[in-house]
Amino acid sequence: MPDTDALWADFSRPIATAEDYLTSLRGRTMAVYFMGERVAEPIDHPVIFPSINAMAETYRLASERPELGGVHAPIADVRTNRFLHVPTGPADLVAKHEMQRELGRRTGTCFQRCVGLDAIGACHSVTFDIDADKRTDYHRRFLAFLKRAQAANIVIGGAMTDPKGDRSKAPHQQDDPDLFLRIVKRDATGIWISGAKMHQTGAVNSHWLVVMPTMRMTEADKDWSFVGALRVDSPGLTYVVGRQTNDTRAVDGGALDAGNAQFAGQEAMIVFDEVFIPHEHVFMNGEWQYAATLVERFTTYHRSSYVCKTGLGDVLIGAAAEAASHNGVENVSHIKDKLVEMTHLNETIYSSCMAAAYRSKPMASGAYLNDEMLSNVAKHNVTRFPFEIARLAQDIAGGLVVTMPSERDLQNNEIGPLIRKFLQGKSGVDTVDRMRVLRLIENMTIGRNAVGYLTESLHGAGSPQAQRIQIARGMDVEGKKARARKLAGVEERGRPAR
Ligand code: SF4
């Protein structure tokens, strides 16, 4: 058997602070590409660093507000980051969602750590269920892995979405079998996997990845039905970081045009070329019947995790109100009404996510899972409401959001004074501050962090139709029809309803 201790050797001391986390990312040998070039140290790349800094905020929160960002994890019997904790009651899920909203407020973007967290939750109960059914050893292995991860306080990324090729075909039917990540070799020591995962949130900024199937599988898809954990610097992995709208404003010089120069999200394509995972880190190996269960539990957790967007909504509502104040129109009735509408939409998302946490139920393993219907409703709200909030923010902010001169123009001796004169708002408002707020609105609605606030809201954790399918499964129309018949006095089995 391979020595799994060696895989944990450089995590012998827990990552205690954000600075520890940033240090932990240095010196790794990873094939990371961005804009056609191999990136030697992602943390030193000006376009990539804001995404690393957003992840680091999860450690800062745990230091500054330990009751929210940290938790005692019974599995390892240590205090660790809440992003490594398996929920064992509704209170854990409520605290998780409060943490996610707070991190959205602090960063104004995707802080990337929830996919790994929700993978942990799903794996806890699914490995337990497979063992009970098949007499396998997955739950013990998973707990041993998680125990080490909690003790080291590392970042676990989750990798689920396959390229999928022809969407009408199952994995085994694809012309190219690599279009779903698959096992290409097995022996007594472990498995080797090849293929790719797409849109992987925070992949380069993580320490370990948990790879999972992306959808329901059939018996013929056994080699595509597996779960495993591996280091992000495992041999055979290549990362291609996706580019985002206006991302190169990070290298334009200055911080104003970026809108949010500190924080950004990250998605990457990960290519796997015969990557080895020892059996000790394999938590499903061909049990195709459980692929759908795993995906459904993961998405039930993850769709409620989109409460993160209410934190971003708080920032955007604040930016719109600030822009209105700069223009001297904060007390105009239609502006107030738009802010009320934005808040109503934002809190509607929050209420469905929190309801899904309060109504969570225990799985056989003891892990609690959000209410499935409410979680799908919550995510479905997220596919719509941020777009309307963004529209209203642009409505309030005005066209200057997209026509404003650059920071370099502002610094030009000839035209800088003209910009300061003609872009001024109400008396007492610094013109540059006005520009900063408008750039933030641009950043969140059509710029770099619109990736996280809008398109990710649409497609992350499943596109809208995926939630509609789940809502349709749980909506119990027959039960509702029976209630209607009863109140209407429609006869049941020949007898009048009472
Ligand atoms: Fe977390 Fe939200 Fe980013 Fe998903 S989109 S990883 S839920 S912050």
Boltz pocket constraint, residues with backbone or C-beta under 6 A from the ligand:
constraints:
  - pocket:
      binder: B
      contacts: [[A, 109], [A, 110], [A, 111], [A, 112], [A, 113], [A, 114], [A, 115], [A, 201], [A, 302], [A, 305], [A, 306], [A, 308], [A, 309], [A, 452], [A, 456], [A, 460]]
      max_distance: 6.0
